[in-house]
Amino acid sequence: QIKMVIAVQQQAPLFSNASAVLPPLLDSLEPSTGTINLIDFVRSVDSTKCGWLALMFYPLDFAFICPTEIFSYSDRCNDFADLNCQLLAVSCDSVFAHLAWCNSTKKEAGLGSLKFPIVADFDKSISNAYGILLPSGNPQRAIFIISPQGIVRHVTISDLLVGGNVDEVLRIIAALQHVDTFGEVCPTLSATRVGQISTPPNAAHVKSLLNRPTATPSPSHHSSAVVSLQPVLSLVSRGVSRTVQAYNDSMKHHPIRTKALTSCFVALLGEVLGAAIVARRSPPDGERKGLKSWLASLDSRRLAVFGVYGLVITGPFFHWWYGFLESLSASTVGLLGNKQKPQPLLSFAVKLGLNQLVMTPPFLLFTLAYIQYFLSLDVDQTIKAVKRSFAVALFTNWKVWTVAQAINFQLVPLEYRVLFGNLVALWWNIYLSLVNTSNKQT
């Protein structure tokens, strides 16, 4: 029996143990399957972890409009998080269809990534409970905004051929939260202006609001410049978003190759930027500070040495090493701690200790020998240089990289730890280039 649509101010129908595809965990690259309980998303008013929920229904996986809608909401996950609102999508596809959709790239008409759970309403009970199940057996395109008390506060149902407006959903959530907090009514405004022009619910304030003079901005060079920049900024934003998405897809399907190429690029970039700074500070004799002095300071052999080092050594090795640390620290924590209770501090200490005390000395020794040999092509000179610089380099490394790796292990997801290390190394390579130049001058 098909039910009527759940009305605003009614209790949202709860569901439990619903099969779903979950976003990748902190240390996993792949989405996983699990179960969803709606009560875990919206809680009682007395809960300290209460939050809002945007429950989104869409008709089908691998359709024309549905992936664009998922992408739109996924790109704005941080905006929803700022409003203490979680996202949850529902369709009547099976969990296996959801998983295949998430594991398919955009070129294959898939999602390519997942930032919020997708529920598999395969028996259609959830869609029917919310009153949006079509006779065809698919849910309508709809979104329900549910308060922390589990009350439906807003419903939008649109034609199957028209996607939703994420900005409008954010505006509605912000407005509802403002009304609940301050007891005021909220006119039609953007999400960023909610609260700036709100009013107590009485006739005098409503008249004042309706008779406010409309601000007509006078044309100016500044405003026209801002307007003219909007398409450019929009284009840049889309370009950055697509680049990040392509990088995440590449990380998912070719992690070692992606990390190797990224390490190579960052290593070369560090050398180039270091050379540029050196050229600006101390250009070759007789040359002005500029492009020529920068080109003259570039060392092709040094670029090749560091490029190969990032491509062949840094990227692949640390991909393996960070994964090994995760599994080894989990085993060690299981032996030393309580297997039934997570031990994040113990796991962090094991990873940091193994990285800095066990891996760093031999890896730094190899790095110094590799760089010195391929720059000088002299074995005796390499041995002397390594003996002279190893101790100082090791203690300096501990000072800098202990803090960097502490941040890396504590805050950065596993799949991005090599990239974080590359970015720290970028600064480190620039510093070494400056030090190397100072040594040459003295």
C-alpha positions in Angstrom: 0.0 0.0 0.0 1.5 3.3 -1.1 1.3 6.0 1.6 0.9 9.7 1.6 4.0 11.9 1.7 5.2 12.5 5.2 4.2 16.1 6.1 6.3 18.8 7.7 6.2 18.7 11.5 5.6 15.0 11.5 8.0 12.5 13.1 10.4 11.1 10.5 9.9 7.4 10.0 12.8 5.6 11.6 14.6 2.7 9.9 17.3 0.4 11.2 19.8 -2.2 9.9 19.3 -0.8 6.3 22.0 -2.1 4.0 24.2 0.7 2.7 27.5 1.6 1.0 29.6 3.6 3.4 32.3 6.2 2.6 35.9 5.1 2.8 37.2 4.9 6.3 40.1 7.0 7.5 42.7 4.4 6.5 40.9 2.8 3.5 40.7 3.7 -0.2 37.6 1.6 -0.9 34.0 2.2 0.1 32.5 -0.6 2.2 29.1 -2.0 2.9 27.4 -1.9 6.2 24.1 -1.0 7.9 22.5 2.3 8.7 20.2 3.3 11.6 18.4 6.6 11.2 18.5 7.1 14.9 22.4 7.4 14.7 21.9 10.5 12.5 19.2 12.3 14.4 19.1 12.1 18.2 17.0 13.4 21.0 17.1 17.0 22.1 19.0 16.0 25.2 21.9 14.5 23.3 25.1 16.3 23.1 25.7 14.9 19.6 22.4 15.9 18.1 22.5 17.0 14.5 20.5 17.7 11.4 20.0 15.4 8.5 19.4 16.0 4.8 17.8 12.7 3.6 17.9 12.6 -0.1 16.0 10.2 -2.3 16.8 9.6 -6.0 15.4 7.2 -8.6 18.3 5.1 -9.9 22.0 4.4 -10.0 23.8 4.8 -13.3 21.1 7.3 -14.5 21.5 10.7 -16.2 20.7 13.2 -13.5 21.3 11.2 -10.3 25.1 11.2 -10.4 25.2 15.0 -11.0 23.0 15.5 -8.0 25.2 13.2 -5.9 28.3 15.1 -7.1 26.7 18.4 -6.2 25.9 17.4 -2.7 29.3 15.6 -2.3 31.2 18.8 -3.3 29.3 20.7 -0.6 29.8 18.2 2.2 31.9 20.7 4.2 29.2 23.3 3.9 26.7 20.8 5.4 29.2 19.9 8.1 29.5 23.6 9.0 25.7 23.5 9.7 26.0 20.4 11.8 24.1 18.5 9.1 24.8 15.1 7.7 23.9 13.8 4.3 22.2 10.4 3.6 21.1 9.2 0.1 18.5 6.5 -0.6 17.4 4.6 -3.7 15.8 1.3 -4.3 18.8 -0.2 -6.0 20.6 -3.1 -4.3 23.7 -2.6 -2.2 25.7 -4.4 -4.9 24.5 -1.9 -7.5 25.5 0.9 -5.1 28.9 -0.5 -4.6 29.5 -1.0 -8.3 28.4 2.6 -8.9 30.8 3.9 -6.3 33.7 1.8 -7.7 33.1 3.0 -11.2 34.9 6.1 -12.5 33.1 9.1 -13.9 34.1 8.0 -17.4 32.2 4.8 -16.7 29.1 6.7 -15.6 30.0 6.0 -12.0 30.5 8.1 -8.9 34.3 7.6 -8.6 34.2 8.6 -5.0 31.8 8.7 -2.0 31.6 11.2 0.8 28.3 10.1 2.5 26.4 6.9 2.8 24.0 5.6 0.2 21.2 3.3 1.5 19.9 0.4 -0.5 16.1 0.4 0.0 15.8 -2.8 -2.0 12.5 -3.8 -0.4 11.2 -0.3 -0.9 10.0 0.0 2.7 11.8 3.3 3.4 10.6 5.0 0.2 7.1 3.8 1.0 7.3 5.0 4.6 8.1 8.5 3.4 5.3 8.4 0.9 7.4 8.9 -2.2 7.4 5.5 -3.8 6.2 5.6 -7.4 4.1 2.9 -9.1 7.1 2.0 -11.1 8.9 0.9 -7.9 11.4 3.8 -7.8 11.4 6.7 -5.3 10.7 10.2 -6.4 13.5 12.8 -6.4 13.0 14.3 -3.0 14.8 15.7 0.0 13.7 15.7 3.6 15.3 18.0 6.1 15.1 16.4 9.6 15.8 18.1 12.9 17.9 16.7 15.7 14.6 15.7 17.4 13.6 13.5 14.4 11.0 15.9 13.1 10.6 16.6 9.4 11.0 20.4 9.0 11.1 20.7 5.2 10.2 18.5 2.1 11.1 19.1 -1.5 9.9 16.8 -4.2 10.8 17.5 -7.8 10.2 16.1 -11.2 12.4 13.1 -12.1 13.9 15.0 -14.9 15.0 18.0 -12.8 17.8 17.9 -10.2 17.8 19.6 -6.9 19.4 22.9 -5.8 22.0 22.4 -3.1 22.2 26.2 -2.3 18.5 26.2 -1.5 18.8 23.2 0.8 21.7 24.9 2.7 19.6 28.1 2.9 16.6 26.2 4.4 18.8 24.4 7.0 20.5 27.6 8.0 17.1 29.4 8.3 15.5 26.6 10.3 18.5 26.6 12.7 18.3 30.4 13.1 14.6 30.3 13.8 15.0 27.5 16.4 17.8 29.4 18.1 16.4 33.0 18.2 12.7 32.5 17.8 12.5 34.8 14.8 11.0 34.4 11.4 13.3 34.3 8.4 12.6 35.9 5.0 13.8 34.6 1.6 17.6 35.1 1.8 20.7 33.2 0.8 22.3 30.9 3.3 25.1 33.4 4.0 22.6 36.2 4.8 20.4 34.2 7.1 20.3 36.0 10.5 21.3 39.4 9.0 17.7 40.3 8.0 15.5 38.3 10.3 12.6 39.7 12.4 10.5 38.8 15.4 7.0 37.5 14.4 4.9 40.6 15.0 3.1 43.0 12.7 5.3 46.1 13.4 8.5 44.3 12.4 6.9 42.8 9.4 5.8 46.2 8.1 9.3 47.5 8.7 10.8 44.7 6.8 8.4 45.0 3.8 9.0 48.8 3.6 12.8 48.7 3.8 14.3 50.6 0.8 15.8 48.3 -1.7 19.5 48.9 -2.0 20.4 49.5 -5.6 24.2 49.4 -5.9 25.6 52.2 -8.0 27.7 51.0 -10.9 31.4 51.3 -10.3 34.7 50.1 -11.7 35.1 47.8 -8.7 31.7 46.2 -9.0 32.1 45.7 -12.7 35.5 44.2 -12.2 34.1 41.8 -9.6 31.3 40.8 -12.0 33.7 40.3 -14.9 35.9 38.0 -12.6 33.0 35.8 -11.7 33.2 33.6 -14.8 36.9 33.3 -14.4 36.6 32.3 -10.7 33.9 29.8 -11.6 36.1 28.3 -14.2 39.0 28.1 -11.8 36.8 26.5 -9.2 35.5 23.9 -11.6 39.1 23.2 -12.8 40.3 22.7 -9.2 37.4 20.5 -8.3 37.9 18.3 -11.4 41.6 18.1 -10.8 41.1 16.9 -7.2 38.4 14.4 -8.4 40.8 13.1 -11.0 43.6 12.8 -8.5 41.3 10.9 -6.0 40.2 8.5 -8.8 43.8 7.9 -9.8 44.7 7.3 -6.1 41.9 4.8 -5.9 42.7 2.8 -9.0 46.5 3.3 -9.4 47.8 4.3 -5.9 51.5 3.4 -6.4 51.7 5.0 -9.8 49.9 8.1 -8.6 52.2 8.5 -5.5 55.3 7.9 -7.6 54.4 10.5 -10.1 53.3 13.0 -7.4 56.6 12.4 -5.5 58.6 13.0 -8.7 56.7 16.2 -9.5 57.1 17.6 -6.0 60.8 16.7 -5.9 61.4 18.5 -9.3 59.2 21.5 -8.1 61.3 21.8 -5.0 64.5 21.9 -7.0 63.1 24.5 -9.4 61.7 26.8 -6.7 65.0 26.4 -4.7 67.0 27.4 -7.8 64.7 30.3 -8.4 65.2 31.6 -4.9 68.9 31.1 -5.1 69.1 32.9 -8.4 67.2 35.8 -7.0 69.4 36.1 -3.9 72.8 35.5 -5.5 72.7 35.6 -9.4 75.8 34.4 -11.3 78.5 37.1 -11.8 77.6 39.6 -14.4 74.0 38.6 -14.7 70.9 40.4 -13.6 68.3 38.9 -11.3 65.8 37.4 -13.6 64.9 34.5 -16.0 68.5 34.1 -17.3 70.0 33.9 -13.9 67.3 31.4 -12.8 67.9 29.2 -15.9 71.6 29.4 -15.3 71.2 28.1 -11.7 69.2 25.0 -12.8 71.4 21.9 -12.6 70.1 19.2 -15.0 71.9 16.4 -13.3 70.5 17.4 -9.9 67.0 17.6 -11.4 67.4 14.1 -12.9 68.7 12.7 -9.6 65.9 14.1 -7.5 63.2 13.3 -10.1 64.2 9.7 -10.3 64.5 9.6 -6.5 60.9 10.7 -6.1 59.6 8.5 -9.0 61.4 5.2 -8.2 62.2 5.4 -4.5 60.1 7.9 -2.4 56.6 7.2 -3.8 56.7 3.4 -4.0 58.6 2.9 -0.8 56.5 5.1 1.4 53.3 3.7 -0.1 54.5 0.3 1.2 55.9 1.7 4.4 52.8 3.5 5.6 50.6 0.5 4.9 53.1 -1.7 6.7 53.1 0.6 9.7 49.3 0.5 9.9 49.1 -3.3 10.0 52.2 -3.6 12.3 50.9 -1.0 14.8 47.5 -2.7 14.8 49.2 -6.0 15.7 51.4 -4.4 18.3 48.5 -2.6 20.0 46.6 -5.9 20.0 49.5 -7.5 21.9 50.1 -4.6 24.3 46.7 -3.2 24.8 43.0 -4.1 25.0 42.0 -5.8 21.8 38.3 -4.9 22.4 39.0 -1.2 22.9 40.7 1.1 20.4 44.0 2.5 21.6 44.6 5.5 19.3 47.5 7.0 21.4 49.3 3.7 21.7 48.9 3.1 17.9 50.2 6.6 17.2 53.2 6.2 19.5 54.1 2.8 17.8 53.9 4.3 14.3 55.9 7.4 15.2 58.5 5.5 17.1 59.0 2.9 14.4 59.1 5.6 11.7 61.7 7.9 13.4 63.9 5.4 15.2 63.8 2.3 13.0 63.2 3.5 9.4 64.7 7.0 9.3 68.4 6.3 10.1 68.9 3.6 7.3 66.7 5.4 4.8 68.5 8.7 5.4 71.8 7.0 5.0 70.7 5.5 1.7 69.3 8.9 0.6 72.5 10.8 1.3 74.6 8.1 -0.4 72.3 8.0 -3.4 72.2 11.8 -3.9 75.9 12.3 -3.3 77.1 9.5 -5.5 74.9 10.4 -8.5 75.9 14.1 -8.2 79.6 13.4 -7.9 80.0 9.9 -9.5 82.9 9.4 -7.1 82.7 6.6 -4.5 85.4 7.9 -2.2 84.0 11.4 -2.2 80.5 9.9 -1.5 81.8 8.0 1.5 83.6 11.0 3.0 80.6 13.3 2.4 78.1 10.8 4.0 80.4 10.3 7.1 80.7 14.0 7.5 77.0 14.9 7.1 75.1 11.9 8.4 74.9 12.7 12.1 74.0 16.3 11.6 71.4 15.4 8.9 69.9 12.7 11.2 69.4 15.1 14.2 68.1 17.8 11.9 65.7 15.3 10.3 64.5 14.3 13.7 63.8 17.9 14.7 61.8 18.6 11.6 60.2 15.3 10.6 59.2 14.1 14.0 56.7 17.0 14.2 55.7 16.5 10.6 55.2 12.8 10.9 53.3 13.3 14.2 50.8 15.5 12.3 50.9 13.0 9.4 50.0 9.9 11.5 47.5 11.7 13.7 45.5 13.8 11.2 46.1 12.7 7.6 44.3 9.7 6.1 46.5 6.8 5.0 46.1 7.4 1.3 47.3 11.0 1.5 50.3 10.5 3.8 52.8 10.2 1.0 51.4 13.4 -0.5 51.7 15.2 2.9 55.3 14.0 3.2 55.9 15.3 -0.3 54.6 18.8 0.6 56.8 18.9 3.7 59.7 17.7 1.6 59.0 20.5 -0.9 59.8 23.1 1.8 62.7 21.0 3.0 64.2 20.7 -0.5 64.0 24.5 -0.9 65.7 24.9 2.5 68.5 22.5 1.5 69.0 24.3 -1.8 69.5 27.6 0.1 71.9 25.9 2.6 73.8 24.3 -0.3 74.2 27.7 -2.0 75.4 29.3 1.3 78.0 26.5 1.7 79.2 27.0 -1.8 79.6 30.8 -1.2 81.6 30.2 2.0 
